[in-house]
Amino acid sequence: MKSGGRVGLAAWWSRSWPRRPPRPGCTLAWLSVGPRRAWVIGSGLDVWEIVEMLDSYADDRAALTADHPLVTERHVRTARAYAAQFAREIDGQLAENRRPESELADLYPFLQQPRR
């Protein structure tokens, strides 16, 4: 946001307001680079991260919440509902996280691979 006092803040908010998700329990974070990120309030996790965790538990919500006590049933329901409503956005973030190691090594050659 550029400096400009209340007028600058009002202009920024008016541009941002239409992009807010119509899903209670979620909010958006805009970083200086990259697309917006939807996160579930109170969980500390992005929506796609909860969806990824739930997928790794084969949609077993009880097991997920038992193993991760800071993630509640409400967080899981909220993330699933947001993912259903904004499927293309969440699917893109899931795909970004599932890049093969070879592609990541090409993108980030300065990172060292762990020894096996």
C-alpha positions in Angstrom: 0.0 0.0 0.0 1.3 3.4 -0.9 1.5 6.2 1.6 -1.5 8.4 1.5 -3.1 8.3 4.9 -6.7 7.5 5.2 -7.4 8.1 1.5 -4.7 5.6 0.5 -6.0 3.1 3.0 -9.6 3.5 1.8 -8.6 3.1 -1.8 -6.6 -0.1 -1.0 -9.5 -1.5 1.0 -12.0 -0.8 -1.7 -9.8 -2.6 -4.2 -9.3 -5.5 -1.8 -12.9 -6.0 -0.6 -14.3 -7.7 -3.8 -11.5 -10.3 -3.5 -12.3 -11.4 0.0 -13.7 -14.9 0.0 -17.3 -15.4 0.8 -16.5 -18.2 3.2 -16.8 -17.7 7.0 -13.7 -18.9 8.9 -11.3 -18.1 6.1 -9.4 -15.0 5.2 -6.9 -14.1 2.5 -3.2 -13.1 2.7 -1.7 -11.2 -0.2 2.1 -11.5 -0.4 4.2 -9.0 -2.2 4.9 -11.8 -4.8 2.7 -14.5 -5.9 -1.1 -15.1 -5.8 -3.3 -14.7 -2.8 -3.4 -17.4 -0.1 -6.5 -18.4 1.7 -5.9 -19.5 5.3 -8.2 -20.9 8.0 -8.6 -18.5 10.9 -7.3 -20.0 14.2 -5.4 -22.9 12.6 -2.3 -21.1 11.4 -2.5 -23.1 8.2 -3.4 -22.3 4.6 -6.5 -24.0 3.2 -4.5 -26.1 0.8 -2.3 -27.4 3.7 -5.3 -28.7 5.6 -6.7 -30.2 2.4 -3.3 -31.9 1.8 -3.2 -33.2 5.3 -6.8 -34.5 5.0 -5.9 -36.3 1.7 -2.9 -37.9 3.4 -5.3 -39.3 6.1 -7.6 -40.6 3.4 -10.4 -38.2 4.5 -10.4 -39.5 8.0 -11.2 -36.3 9.9 -11.2 -38.0 13.3 -7.6 -39.4 12.8 -6.4 -36.0 11.5 -7.8 -34.0 14.4 -6.5 -36.7 16.9 -3.0 -36.5 15.5 -3.0 -32.7 15.2 -4.8 -31.3 18.2 -4.5 -27.7 17.0 -6.5 -28.6 13.9 -10.2 -28.8 14.9 -13.2 -30.4 13.1 -14.3 -26.9 12.3 -11.0 -26.0 10.6 -11.3 -29.1 8.5 -14.9 -28.4 7.5 -14.0 -24.8 6.7 -11.0 -25.8 4.5 -13.1 -28.4 2.6 -15.9 -25.9 2.0 -13.5 -23.3 0.7 -11.7 -25.9 -1.5 -15.0 -26.9 -3.0 -16.0 -23.3 -3.7 -12.5 -22.3 -5.1 -11.4 -25.6 -6.5 -9.1 -24.2 -9.2 -7.2 -22.0 -6.8 -6.7 -24.8 -4.2 -5.8 -27.4 -6.9 -3.2 -25.1 -8.3 -1.6 -24.7 -4.8 -1.7 -28.4 -4.3 0.0 -29.0 -7.7 2.7 -26.4 -6.8 3.5 -28.2 -3.6 3.7 -31.6 -5.4 6.4 -30.6 -7.9 9.0 -33.4 -8.6 12.4 -33.1 -7.0 14.1 -32.8 -10.4 12.0 -29.7 -11.2 12.7 -28.2 -7.8 16.4 -28.8 -8.2 16.3 -27.0 -11.6 14.5 -24.0 -10.0 16.6 -23.8 -6.9 20.1 -25.2 -7.7 21.5 -23.6 -4.5 19.5 -25.9 -2.2 21.3 -29.1 -1.2 19.6 -32.4 -1.3 19.6 -34.4 1.9 21.9 -37.4 2.0 20.2 -40.7 2.0 
